[in-house]
Amino acid sequence: MLEIKNLHVSVEDKEILKGIDLTVNAGELHAIMGRNGSGKSTLSQVIAGRDTYEITQGEILYNGEDIESWPPERRALEGVFLSFQYPVVIPGVNTTYFMKAALNAKLKHLGKSELDAMDFLALIREKLKQVGMDENYLSRAVNDGFSGGEKKRNEILQMLTLEPTLSILDETDSVLDIDALKIVAEGVNNYRNDERAIVVITHYQRILEYMDIDKIHVLMDGKIIRSGGKNLARELEEKGYSWLEEKSV
Amino acid sequence: MNPFQSQFESLIDRRKNEPAELKALRLQGLERFNELGLPKPSWESWQYSDFSKIDSAHFRLPTEDDMPSTKEERFPIIGDSYNIVILNGFYQKQLSSLPDTIKVRTILEMFGKEPSPILRNLISEVNPFRALNAGLMNCGLVMDIPDGTVINKPIHILYQTTHISDSVMTNPRFLVQIGANAEATLIEHYAGKSNNEYFHNIVTEISLAENANLNHIRIQEDGFNATHVASTRYLLDSNARLNGMHFALGSKLYRQDISVTLNGEGAEGILNGLCLSNENQHLDHFVTIDHDQARCVSRQLFKYILSDASSGAFNGRIVVKPDSQKTDAIQTNKNLLLSDASLMNSNPQLEIYADDVKCAHGSTSGQMDSEAIFYLQSRGLNQDKARLLLINGFAGEVLQKIRNQSARDYLESCLYEWLDNQNFSA
């Protein structure tokens, strides 16, 4: 589903990603781990189509197609979803209105009929339950006055509603307490199926304990320096990133 | 002779039967205006707005000959309301409908019978346009809402200007007096159906007696070559509550001085504003809130959305007198610049002479948040739709504060129409 080949990315002439190779197949759950500044968020934003990053070399293939020229909304409509590390606050824009507009844009793209207000409300109520969110979120402005944890749940709520095929979760776990973390992990686990792929980007292996991970990649200084199975996370937890740093020299 | 002087003389000549007191007032107003002259760039409170071209336009006052046929005229409707219609400066009693509980007279009728409340301050007047208005006052109304009266529908004062081939100026004056414990919603609405040059110089004085409650929605959608100058003053007695909304999208040059005097303990003044400008428009608000008594609350939220080469100015002063303890005042000005050529001047001022007060102000101006646009795009909305959603949200924060649903709907439709005509792809 996602095939990244020798990806080099720069911001204002500073190279951040220095040759990433990554393949994620349908049905798989991958984790990308790394320290702050290793390039994790750059990778997620580039996949979603942020234009402040420049691809200087390599390519990103999504279902076999090079998506470099696709604007972010096309990627979204075709099934790519990014759960933001820092969800953006949009004062004055009602959450219900925003989510309904997003869902209807997607339905329209898929050639399905758009939902009216009643049907949308019924659907969103169901999804709210899955992430343990109160209905009054809907009447508030997008992420406005939300706590860190509420913002992250709201991202997962959007994922469950928009039903993407490739979900990139960028540090969705970082400000969650243990109860919220379990809810989010469970939401992701339930969401997973043979046709969907999920990439969890994280700092800590904590969330990985609640998920059945297929592959873990360690990102350091813009390169994946190690890939492995679930045990890699535990090793990292025990020995720290410097263990790999020494090994890779 | 300056054009205003000659208009003054022809006005006096046309209205030979006016009471002596009114004539004296006019003369005083004109003399004060001549002393002050038009605002100059060196006047600090007027520095952002250029009135140097007003002199040369040779505006004249309208006469009955300028009246269009009211049968063909179309008037904007804002929900179910009582109506007062003024067309090119002439009150249209036959098109107006009011409940018996509201007393309305033309301002010229009033001067025949009562001493003028205007006379008191004219000699020390510092705003030349207010002095000019007193001199050339050609229309306006006095409205009294008696004590304890609750008006169940909004009162929509529609001041409509139609196409007149030469340049016309009007100097309306409104006096609105809300009695003790009375409640009303007043929509003061300027609609221009002409793209010709014209000049409005409006004075509105609104007083709220003890525990009165007023929603005031002022809508300025004058023609694109109009100059709209206004001075609006609110005077609040104890525990009176004002919820004011000042919406402006019309005219090439707009300047409104708004003053709120919280003159009784526990009075609350809420004042919001939204300006939408494009092309070469210049929209300017100068707001002063005087906390003259203790325990008063004031809130201001003014927003500007500027496109093309338009410009805006917001001056906001909060003055807290020495004995006005427990004052609670917040002022916010936020501006969204949609083009590189647009320009905003924001100037908040706090003057606090009491020590036990809560006062805050904040001002931000900036272009659209590219991160927010990316966020919306990443959810499947295209860039144009994302921008529209953000602008709507930005404006919506102000419009949501309007309590009257019909007025809110009307202004939202004005916003959508305005957005439809903007070019954001640049």
Interface residues (C-beta under 8 A of the other chain):
Chain A: A48 G49 R50 D51 T52 P71 P72 E73 R75 A76 L77 F81 L82 F84 P87 V88 I90 P91 G92 V93 F98 A101 A102 A105 K106 H109 A141 Q158 L162
Chain B: D369 S370 E371 A372 F374 Y375 L376 Q377 S378 R379 G380 L381 N382 Q383 K385 L389 L390 N392 G393 F394 A395 G396 E397 Q400
